[in-house]
Amino acid sequence: MAALHSYGGNTCIHTVGQDFRGRVVTNAQATGELTEAYACAHAEFARSSIQNLRLLPLSGGIFAEGLATYLPTLLR
């Protein structure tokens, strides 16, 4: 899920990434789930009038759990 919000002239797209904690998923499953999350964020951007998009990694940090070492290479 992703939603665009404006805060006093600043615009932000809030995106819900996957929570991989406590789950056993293959790299292919993780890639599919993350692709959906990134697609939602990019769809919000495409519908907006925003000129630039800066995007943090989704599902990183504690949400990556066992996939932390693989996440940087999954969506290449």
C-alpha positions in Angstrom: 0.0 0.0 0.0 1.1 3.5 -0.7 -0.5 6.9 -0.2 0.6 10.5 -1.1 0.3 13.1 1.6 1.3 16.8 1.7 2.5 18.5 4.9 2.8 22.3 4.6 4.3 22.3 1.2 6.2 19.1 1.5 5.0 16.0 -0.2 5.6 12.4 1.0 4.5 9.0 -0.3 4.0 6.7 2.7 4.6 3.1 1.6 4.0 -0.1 3.6 6.8 -2.5 3.0 6.9 -6.2 3.7 7.6 -7.5 7.2 9.7 -10.6 6.9 10.2 -11.1 10.6 9.2 -14.6 11.7 8.5 -15.8 8.1 10.4 -18.2 5.9 10.3 -17.0 2.3 12.4 -17.8 -0.7 14.2 -15.1 -2.6 11.6 -15.4 -5.3 8.8 -14.8 -2.9 10.5 -11.9 -1.3 11.2 -10.4 -4.7 7.5 -10.7 -5.7 6.3 -9.1 -2.5 8.8 -6.3 -2.7 8.0 -5.7 -6.4 4.4 -5.2 -5.4 5.3 -2.7 -2.7 7.7 -0.7 -5.0 5.0 -0.8 -7.7 2.5 0.8 -5.4 5.0 3.6 -4.5 5.8 4.3 -8.1 2.1 4.3 -9.1 1.5 7.0 -6.5 4.4 9.0 -7.8 3.1 8.6 -11.4 -0.3 9.9 -10.4 1.2 12.9 -8.6 2.7 16.2 -9.8 5.9 15.5 -8.0 9.0 16.1 -10.1 11.5 14.0 -8.1 11.3 10.8 -6.1 13.7 9.9 -3.4 13.0 6.4 -2.2 14.4 4.6 0.9 14.8 0.8 0.7 11.5 -0.9 1.7 11.4 -3.6 4.3 15.0 -2.9 5.4 16.4 -2.9 8.9 14.6 -5.0 11.4 11.9 -6.0 8.9 14.4 -7.8 6.7 15.4 -10.3 9.4 17.0 -13.3 7.6 16.8 -11.6 4.2 19.0 -8.6 5.2 22.0 -9.8 3.3 20.0 -10.6 0.2 17.8 -7.5 0.0 20.3 -5.2 -1.8 20.5 -7.7 -4.7 16.9 -8.9 -5.0 15.5 -6.1 -7.2 18.4 -5.5 -9.5 
